C-alpha cells in the first residue's frame, strides 16, 4: 500500500501506488511504458525494496516472508518458459514426485503444445537449458510454462505474455488455462500482449508512467479513459498503420 519505488537516478518508477490483489482473480497490468508494470510484478516476486509503503500477501509483509516460502507460492511465467537445465518433463515435474507422466501429457494438451513437443526428435526427453533451445517456438516454451503452472497450481501466478501467434484460433488455449487456474483459486497477474486477455481480465490496472491512472474492467476503461483507448489502439489494433 502507498508504494513508491525509485530508480538509481532518484526518479519514480512507482509513485504512491495503492491497490489490492485478491485470490481467484485475473488482473492485467497495462502501462504507457513497460518499466512500471514490470516493477509491480517484480515487487510481488520479492525483488526490490520500496522507498515508501509495503507489499503484503495475505496480510503478511512480503519482506517478512522467507524466500523459500515465497517461491512455493509465487510462480513466474514468460515467453521463454522459463526453461531450466533438464528435460522438458523434468522442467514440468520440478521435483514433485506426485506428478506423473500422464499428468504432464494432460497439462501440455490443455495448452495445445503436446503434439509440437512430440514432433521433436526426443519428445518429452528433449534436453533444455537456461538459455533455451532453438528447436522450440515461443508458443511452445510459453505453453510449457503454463503447463507447469497447471501442474503445480501456485497461489500467485505472474505472467509476461507473448503476442498471440498469427494462426491462433479465436479460443486461446493459453487463456483458457489461465482462467482454469483462476477458477481453482489462484491470483493471476498478467503483463498482457493479447487483446483477449484484456477482455477477459476481472480487472485492468492502468499506469501512466509511475502513476495509477485507472482501474476497472476492459469495457469500463474503454468507455471512461482516453489514455486506455489510445493504448489499445497503439498496442492491439492490427490495422494501425505501421503494424
N, C-alpha and C positions, 0 to 999 in steps of 0.2 A: 504494500500500500504506500502511496505517495513516493514512488520510486524515482529517484534521479540518478542517472548514470552518465559519467562524463568520459571523454576520450583523453588521450595523453596530452592534448593541447588545451585541455580545460573546457572544451566545447561539449554541450549536452548531446548525448545520444538518446536518452530518455529523459523527459522533463516533467517531473511530478505526475507520474502515471499511477492512477488508482483504478483497478478493475478486478473482477472476480472470475475465477475459472471453477466450474463445478463438474463433478463426475457425470458420466453418461451424457456428454455433450460434445459437439463438433464445433470448434472455433477456428475461424480463418483470420490470420493477421495480414493486413494489406497496408502498404505504406507508399509514400511518394519516393522513398528510396529503400534499398534492401537492408541498410545497416540497422535501423531501429527495430524492425520486426525480428531480424536475426538476433539482435541483442536481447530482446524479450525472451526468445526461445533459449538462448544460452544461459540466461539467469535461472530459468526453470531447470536446466541441467546442472546447476550448481557452479557454473563458471562466472567469474567476475564478482565484484562486490559493489553494491550501490553506494553512491556518496551519501544519499539520504534514503530513508524508507527501508522496507524489508519485504522479502518474498516469503510467504507461508504456504505450506502444504498440510491440509487437514488441521489447521490451527498451529502447526509447529513451524518455527523459523527454519528456513532452508539451511541456514548456516549452522544450525544445531544438529542437523541430521548427519549420521555417519555416511561417508561416500559409498560404502558397500550397501547400506540400506537404500540410499538414493538410486543406485544403479539397478537394484532389483525391481524398483517401482517405476522408473522412468526409462523409456526406450526412444532412441533417435533413429529415424529413417531418412535417407537421402537418395538421390538418383543412382548413386553407386552402390546402394545397399544399406550400409557399407558391408563390404566383404572382408573377412579376416583370413588369415593363413589356415588353410584346411580345405576339405572337400565341400561341395555345396551342401551335402547332407549334414556334415559336421557343423557348418555355419548355421543351419536351421535348428538343429537339436541343441546346440550350445551347452553341452554337458548335462542336460536334463534327461536322466535315464527313464523317465516316464513317457517320453515322446518316442513313438515307434516310427518305423519306415512308412507304414500306411498313413500315419498322421501327416508325415511330411508330404507325401504324394497328394493327399486331400487338400492340404493348405496351398500347394502350388497350383492345383487345378482351380481352386477358388479364385486365384488372381490371374488365371489363364496363361501361365508360363510353363506349365509342366511339359507340354509337347515340345516346346522350343528347347528346353533343357535336355529332353530325351534325344533330341537330334544331335547333341554334342557327342563327340567320339566316346567320352567316358560317362555321359549321362550325369546322374547324381553324384558320382565319384569324381567328377571333374574337379581338379585342384584349383583353388583361387588364392589370392593374396591380398594384402592391404592395398597394394597398387591396383588391384582389379585385374580383369582379363579382357583382352580384345576380342575374345570369342563370343562375348555376350553383349547384347544391346542394352541400352539404358532401360528399356521396357522390362527386360529380364532381370537385371540387377535390382531395379526398384521393386519388382514383383517379389524377389527373394526377401527383400527387407520387410515387405508387408506380410509375406507368408510367415516369417519369423515372429512377427507381432501376433498373428493369428494363433500360432502355437504356444506362445508364452503369455499372452493376454496381460500386458503391463497396465498398471493403474493409470499411467500418463504416457501417451504416445505423442511424440513431436515429429512432424513430418515436413521435410523440404520436398515439394512435389515437382517432378519434371513436367514439361509440356506434354499434352496428350499426343500420342502418335497420330500421324495423318490418317491412318487406316482404322482408327479406333471406332468401334460401333457406338451407337447412342447410349447404350448401357455400359458404363465404365466398370469393369470387374474390380479395379483397384478401389474405386469409391464405394462399391458395394461391400468390400472387405472392411473398409474404414467404418462404414455405418454398422456393420456387424459388431465390431469392437465397441462402438459407442453403445449399442443396444445391450451389450454384455456388461457395461458399467464403466468403460474407460473414458477418460478425458482425452480427446484427440485435438491437438493444436496444429494447424497446417499453415505453412507458407505457400499460398496457392499459386499454381500456374495453369489451372484448368477452370474454365468458367462453370462447369457443372459442380465443382467443389464449392465455389462461392454460393451458387444457387441452393445447394443442399446443406450449407452450414446452418447450425442453430443460431449462431451469432457471428457477425463480422466485426472485428476491431479495426478501425481506420486510423492510421497515423499520418500526420502531416509533418515530415521531419521528425523531431523528437517529441512532438506534442500529440496528445489524444484528440482526434478530430471528429470522432463519432463512433457509435456502437449500434448494432441492430441487425436485423435480417437483410439479406441482399436486396429484396424488393423495397424495404423501408429506406435504405440508404440511397438507392437509385432515385426514389421519389424526393428525398429531403436534402441530398448533398450534391452540390455541383462538383466538388472535388472527387467524390466517388464515381459519378458519371464520367468524369474526364479520365480517371484512371482505368475504368472499364473499357473506354474507347481506346486508350493507348495500349493496354495490355492484352485485351481479349477480343478485339474486333478484327476478324480475319480479313475484312475488306478494306481496312485502313490503308491508305497509300503508303508504300514503302515496306509493307509486310509481305 
